[in-house]
């Protein structure tokens, strides 16, 4: 397996990562909760990925209504601490996880609640990487960045990043983090494929200039 440095960090991730969005559902859509890969199938996929040298498992709090994180947590418990030590766990926050008006988004309250919920389902004491799943136009970017900085300071998260983000919003987030001395986004996870090459116009040059890592997901698979 080939490993690459993530942006300007010292973290080395496998060139291929395991997307766990179909564990126990199909992405974050409630209509498909309980579908996708069963727990046994997810275990088999994780076994094969880890044996192949893949060290990045990517999930989200809303995937399968929490089932994705739960399956990963049970697999990690069965494998033991030696496997957890070699693995990089990435999760995300933003999409709805309940019916209430505060059960979604990137408010400080929601982020602090959901990082603990993700850690409990994953049965681990920290997330190696934590991303906003999408931008939240209803929450000030300063509030979100401060909350992410706080979970890093608490030792619950090591690196923070952003998914499905526009280049202009990433540039603004980096400026706010620099101005307020907050942890900055070190990683972007956006759509990129032969069918969607929009990242080449603005996102790739911005990431290269600012030393931000980039991983791609297929628009057909979701993110």
N, C-alpha and C positions, 0 to 999 in steps of 0.2 A: 504494500500500500504506500502511496505517495502522500507525504504530509507537507502542508504549507503553513507558513506563519500567518496568523490572523491580523491583518492590518499592521499597525506599528506596535502591537503587543508582543510579548514573548511566547504566546500560546501557539502551539502547533496542532492543527486539526487535519484530519484525513481529508483527502481531496474529494471523497464521496462521504456524505453523511446519511444517516438513516432517518427519513421523515416518518414520524409516527402518527400522522394525522388520521389514518384509517383504523387505528386500534380502537375497537369498540364503537365505531361510528364512521361517518364520512365527514371529516372536518368538524366544523363547529355547528353544523345545522341540526337543530333538535329533531327534525323529521327523520333523521337517519341514525339517531342514537341507538345503540344496540346492534347496529349493522357493521359492515366492514370486517376486519379480522377479529376472530375470537381470541380469547386469552391464550389458548394453546397455540394458535397460529402466530400470534404476536411473539410468544416465547421462542418459537422456531425461527422467526425472522431475526430476532435479536441475537440468538445464538449464532446464526450464520453470519450476520453482519460483524459481530465482535470477533469471530474466528477469522474473518477476512481482513481484519485490521482496521475496520471502521471505528473511530473513537468518538464520534459525535452523534448523539441521539437527540433529535429535535422534536419537541412536543409543544402543547399549549394547554392552559387550564381548561379551555372550553372544548377541546377535542373529545368527541364521544361523551360529552357531558361529564368529563373528569375521568372517564374510563381509560383513556390513553395513559395518563400519568399513573393511574392505579396499577395498570398492567406492568408498566415499567418498574414501579416500586416493588411489586411482588417478585418480578424477575431479578431485580437487584438483591433483594433479601435472600432469594434462593442461591444466588451466585456468590454472595459474600463480599467482604470489604476489599479484597484484592482486585476484583473486577471493577468495583466502584471507583477505586483509586485510579484506574487507567482510563475511565470513561469521562467524557465531557457531556454534561446534561444541559440542554437548553430548553427553556420554556418561555411562554408568552402570556401577556395579559392585555385585555381590552374587550373581547367579545362577551356577550351576555352569558351569565352563569345562573341566572334566576329571573323571576318576573318583576322584581322591584326596580324602581328608577335608579337606584344606586348599585345595582348588580351588574354593572358594565362600566366601561370607560377607563380613564386614566387619572381619576382623582386620587389624592393622597390616601383617602380612606380606602378606596378600592384596591390600590396597589399594596398597601400594608396588610390588608386582609388576605388578598389572593396569593401573595408570596408565601405566607404561612400555610395556606390551604394546599398549594402546590408541593411544598416541602413535605407536608404530612402524607399526601398521596404517593409521592415519590420515595418516601421513607429514607430521606437523606437530610443532612444538616445544612447543605448549601446547594445553590444552583451555580454551576460554573458560568452560565451565560443566561441573561434574562432580557427579553425583548418586549417592546411595546408591539402588539400585534398589528395595530393600525394607529394612525394619528387620531386624536380626539379633539375636534374643533370646539367642544363645549367646556374643555378644561384648559386653563392657561398653561402654556408649555413650561413656564417657570415652576409651577406647582408639580408637574409630572417629573421634571428633572430633579427637583429637590427631594421628592419621595424616593426616586431611584438612587440618588446619592446616599440617602439615609439607609436603605436596605443593604447597600454595599458596606457602609460604615458599621452596620450591625453584624456583618459577617455572614449574612444570608445569601448574598449574591457576590460574585467575583467580577464579572464584566457585564456591561449593559449595552444594548443595541436596539435597533429599530427595524421593523418589517413594514412593507407596503408604504414606505415613506417617500415623499417627493424630494427632489434635490434642494429646492428652496427652503423647505421646512427643516431638512437636515442641516443646511448651512446656518439657519437661525438657531437651531438647537446647539450646535457647536459653539456659536458666538455666545449664547447665554451661559453655557457651561464654563467657557473661558472667563467671561466677565464675572461670574459669581463663584468661581473656583469650585465647581461641581464636577463629579465624574461625568465624562463625556461619552457619547455613543462611539464605540470602537468598531462597530459591525453593523452592516446593513444586510437584510435578507429580503430581496425583492424578486419579482418575476423577471426571468430572462430565458429566452429560448429562441429557436429559429422563427417562431411565430410572434415573439415579442422581444424586439431588440431596442426598445425605447431607452433602456438604461445607458446605452452607448452615448447618447446625446449629451446628457448633463451629469448623471449619477456617477459613471465611471471616472470622468475627469475630476469631479469633486472628491471622490474617495481617494483617488491617486494623490491629489494635492494635499489632502488632510490626513493621509495615512489611515484611512478607515477601511476595514476589511469588507468584502462583499461575497455573499453566497447566494446562489440562484435557486429558485424553485420554478417548476413548470407551471404555466397558467392553467394547464389541463388538470394538474394535480391539486391545485390550491396551495395556500400558504398560511 
